Amino acid sequence: IYDAVIEKKPKTILEFGTGDGFTCLCMAAALKEIGDKDSTVFTYDWIDNSRSGGMDQYVQQYLLMGGEIQRLGVSEKIEAGFKDFYKWIDTADYIESFDFLYVDVGNTAKTIKLLREKLKNNIDAGATIFFEGGGEQRDDFTGNADQGYWKRCQNHSAIHKLKDELKFEIIHDGLPTLSKLI
């Protein structure tokens, strides 16, 4: 994802599913390398907003691996907040301007269909949309010997089987899988 940010040189990156913050750090480091002082990663997670100190403190202390955010010198590149992806995509907020979107919210085929349908105008305007998932290895990742982890946990159809219908390409087929809408 770092290389994609370097290549695209986005001004505004949205990330849903901050998780441990690794992807956010990679994208922020790429923005720093590009050297555009006005570029920002807006990272959102659904985590309960009642957390002491709010999302910025949560990101600073936990998600962004402690000292890594300072070591990389990217704190000015990151704005963190609480936002539910599914509520966001079902509202007019999706019209907000962004150049680059990364979604990692326990993605299912339904998630990718929503991205394609709801963000059509953004895609047509040149926005780049990446998501976690899409590869066969990710869909078949086994939590036990009997059944694929994602199928068991998400109870969904495999994303990779809908590659042509959903119009995406797989950038990295390992774990985690990285795909891009085309």
FISEZA-962378 format. One record per residue (C-alpha): residue in three letters; chain; x, z negated, y. Coordinates in Angstrom, 2 decimals, decimal comma. Layout:
residues N
ALA / A / X / Z / Y
...
//
This chain:
residues 182
ILE / A / 0,00 / 0,00 / 0,00
TYR / A / 3,02 / -0,61 / 2,25
ASP / A / 4,02 / 3,05 / 1,95
ALA / A / 0,47 / 4,23 / 2,70
VAL / A / 0,43 / 2,20 / 5,93
ILE / A / 3,83 / 3,60 / 6,93
GLU / A / 2,57 / 7,13 / 6,26
LYS / A / -0,83 / 6,78 / 8,00
LYS / A / 0,35 / 4,63 / 10,94
PRO / A / -3,06 / 3,01 / 11,47
LYS / A / -3,94 / 0,97 / 14,55
THR / A / -6,70 / -1,06 / 12,90
ILE / A / -6,64 / -2,17 / 9,27
LEU / A / -9,55 / -4,03 / 7,71
GLU / A / -9,02 / -5,94 / 4,48
PHE / A / -11,77 / -7,55 / 2,44
GLY / A / -10,61 / -9,97 / -0,23
THR / A / -7,60 / -11,73 / 1,26
GLY / A / -6,91 / -13,56 / -2,00
ASP / A / -3,36 / -14,90 / -2,00
GLY / A / -2,51 / -12,76 / 1,01
PHE / A / 0,12 / -10,56 / -0,62
THR / A / -1,55 / -7,26 / 0,29
CYS / A / -2,15 / -8,48 / 3,84
LEU / A / 1,53 / -9,37 / 4,15
CYS / A / 2,57 / -5,93 / 2,89
MET / A / 0,31 / -4,14 / 5,34
ALA / A / 1,37 / -6,37 / 8,26
ALA / A / 5,05 / -5,83 / 7,41
ALA / A / 4,46 / -2,07 / 7,42
LEU / A / 2,77 / -2,28 / 10,82
LYS / A / 5,74 / -4,24 / 12,13
GLU / A / 8,10 / -1,57 / 10,77
ILE / A / 6,10 / 1,17 / 12,50
GLY / A / 6,63 / -0,70 / 15,76
ASP / A / 3,19 / -0,27 / 17,32
LYS / A / 2,58 / -3,54 / 19,17
ASP / A / -1,20 / -2,96 / 19,30
SER / A / -1,79 / -2,50 / 15,56
THR / A / -3,48 / -5,30 / 13,60
VAL / A / -4,62 / -6,26 / 10,10
PHE / A / -8,03 / -7,95 / 10,20
THR / A / -8,29 / -9,76 / 6,88
TYR / A / -11,53 / -11,29 / 5,65
ASP / A / -12,58 / -13,39 / 2,73
TRP / A / -15,87 / -14,98 / 1,77
ILE / A / -14,37 / -18,46 / 1,45
ASP / A / -16,56 / -21,28 / 2,75
ASN / A / -16,18 / -21,46 / 6,54
SER / A / -16,42 / -25,25 / 6,45
ARG / A / -12,77 / -25,42 / 5,41
SER / A / -10,80 / -27,67 / 7,71
GLY / A / -9,09 / -25,64 / 10,42
GLY / A / -10,97 / -22,42 / 9,70
MET / A / -9,70 / -19,19 / 8,20
ASP / A / -6,62 / -18,79 / 10,41
GLN / A / -5,26 / -22,15 / 9,28
TYR / A / -6,22 / -21,39 / 5,67
VAL / A / -4,39 / -18,07 / 5,82
GLN / A / -1,36 / -19,60 / 7,52
GLN / A / -1,04 / -22,48 / 5,06
TYR / A / -2,23 / -21,12 / 1,75
LEU / A / -3,10 / -17,47 / 1,49
LEU / A / -0,02 / -16,06 / 3,09
MET / A / 2,35 / -17,91 / 0,81
GLY / A / 3,48 / -20,63 / 3,13
GLY / A / 6,55 / -19,53 / 5,03
GLU / A / 6,34 / -15,84 / 4,21
ILE / A / 4,26 / -14,99 / 7,26
GLN / A / 6,91 / -16,55 / 9,52
ARG / A / 9,86 / -15,24 / 7,51
LEU / A / 8,56 / -11,69 / 7,87
GLY / A / 7,66 / -12,25 / 11,52
VAL / A / 4,19 / -10,76 / 11,16
SER / A / 1,88 / -13,52 / 12,38
GLU / A / 1,03 / -11,51 / 15,53
LYS / A / -0,10 / -8,62 / 13,29
ILE / A / -2,74 / -10,63 / 11,39
GLU / A / -6,22 / -11,77 / 12,43
ALA / A / -8,04 / -13,69 / 9,70
GLY / A / -11,67 / -14,60 / 9,35
PHE / A / -14,61 / -15,26 / 7,08
LYS / A / -16,81 / -12,31 / 6,31
ASP / A / -18,76 / -11,36 / 3,21
PHE / A / -18,04 / -7,74 / 2,29
TYR / A / -21,53 / -7,07 / 0,91
LYS / A / -23,22 / -8,44 / 4,03
TRP / A / -20,82 / -6,49 / 6,23
ILE / A / -21,39 / -3,17 / 4,49
ASP / A / -25,17 / -3,63 / 4,60
THR / A / -25,18 / -4,06 / 8,39
ALA / A / -24,33 / -1,89 / 11,34
ASP / A / -20,92 / -3,63 / 11,56
TYR / A / -19,42 / -0,98 / 9,31
ILE / A / -19,56 / 1,42 / 12,25
GLU / A / -16,75 / -0,58 / 13,85
SER / A / -13,64 / 1,42 / 14,37
PHE / A / -10,93 / 1,26 / 11,76
ASP / A / -8,26 / 3,64 / 10,55
PHE / A / -7,53 / 2,00 / 7,23
LEU / A / -9,58 / -0,18 / 4,87
TYR / A / -8,50 / -2,07 / 1,76
VAL / A / -11,17 / -3,65 / -0,45
ASP / A / -10,44 / -6,12 / -3,25
VAL / A / -13,67 / -8,03 / -3,87
GLY / A / -13,99 / -7,92 / -7,66
ASN / A / -14,77 / -4,24 / -7,26
THR / A / -17,27 / -2,57 / -9,56
ALA / A / -18,63 / 0,97 / -9,65
LYS / A / -21,41 / -0,30 / -7,38
THR / A / -18,82 / -1,44 / -4,80
ILE / A / -17,15 / 1,97 / -4,77
LYS / A / -20,52 / 3,75 / -4,46
LEU / A / -21,32 / 1,54 / -1,45
LEU / A / -17,98 / 2,42 / 0,15
ARG / A / -18,62 / 6,12 / -0,33
GLU / A / -22,23 / 6,00 / 0,92
LYS / A / -22,06 / 3,50 / 3,77
LEU / A / -18,71 / 4,56 / 5,20
LYS / A / -19,26 / 8,31 / 5,08
ASN / A / -18,96 / 8,64 / 8,87
ASN / A / -15,72 / 6,67 / 8,86
ILE / A / -14,33 / 8,82 / 6,05
ASP / A / -15,40 / 12,00 / 7,84
ALA / A / -13,66 / 10,73 / 10,98
GLY / A / -10,39 / 10,37 / 9,05
ALA / A / -10,38 / 6,72 / 7,96
THR / A / -8,33 / 5,98 / 4,85
ILE / A / -10,05 / 3,77 / 2,28
PHE / A / -8,13 / 2,10 / -0,54
PHE / A / -9,53 / -0,24 / -3,16
GLU / A / -8,31 / -2,34 / -6,05
GLY / A / -9,44 / -0,82 / -9,33
GLY / A / -10,30 / 2,61 / -10,62
GLY / A / -7,76 / 2,86 / -13,39
GLU / A / -8,50 / 2,73 / -17,08
GLN / A / -5,93 / -0,02 / -17,60
ARG / A / -7,68 / -2,23 / -15,03
ASP / A / -11,12 / -1,57 / -16,50
ASP / A / -9,87 / -2,35 / -20,00
PHE / A / -7,68 / -5,31 / -19,05
THR / A / -8,32 / -7,84 / -21,78
GLY / A / -8,97 / -11,49 / -21,18
ASN / A / -9,35 / -11,78 / -24,94
ALA / A / -8,97 / -9,49 / -27,92
ASP / A / -12,67 / -8,59 / -28,11
GLN / A / -13,61 / -7,26 / -24,72
GLY / A / -12,17 / -5,94 / -21,44
TYR / A / -11,81 / -8,67 / -18,83
TRP / A / -13,62 / -6,81 / -16,06
LYS / A / -16,43 / -5,76 / -18,38
ARG / A / -16,83 / -9,34 / -19,53
CYS / A / -16,55 / -10,98 / -16,11
GLN / A / -18,27 / -8,37 / -13,97
ASN / A / -20,67 / -6,89 / -16,54
HIS / A / -20,25 / -3,47 / -14,99
SER / A / -19,62 / 0,11 / -15,98
ALA / A / -16,01 / 1,19 / -15,92
ILE / A / -14,95 / 2,56 / -12,54
HIS / A / -12,44 / 5,03 / -13,99
LYS / A / -15,16 / 6,89 / -15,90
LEU / A / -16,81 / 7,73 / -12,56
LYS / A / -13,65 / 9,05 / -10,89
ASP / A / -15,00 / 12,56 / -10,27
GLU / A / -18,44 / 11,38 / -9,16
LEU / A / -17,03 / 8,74 / -6,80
LYS / A / -14,26 / 11,05 / -5,58
PHE / A / -11,17 / 8,91 / -5,68
GLU / A / -7,58 / 9,25 / -6,76
ILE / A / -5,51 / 6,63 / -8,52
ILE / A / -2,36 / 5,77 / -6,58
HIS / A / -1,04 / 3,15 / -9,03
ASP / A / -2,50 / 2,84 / -12,52
GLY / A / -0,80 / -0,42 / -13,49
LEU / A / -2,21 / -3,87 / -12,81
PRO / A / -3,44 / -4,24 / -10,21
THR / A / -4,68 / -0,68 / -9,91
LEU / A / -4,69 / 0,92 / -6,47
SER / A / -7,04 / 3,81 / -5,73
LYS / A / -8,04 / 5,80 / -2,65
LEU / A / -11,30 / 7,53 / -1,77
ILE / A / -10,76 / 11,26 / -1,19
//
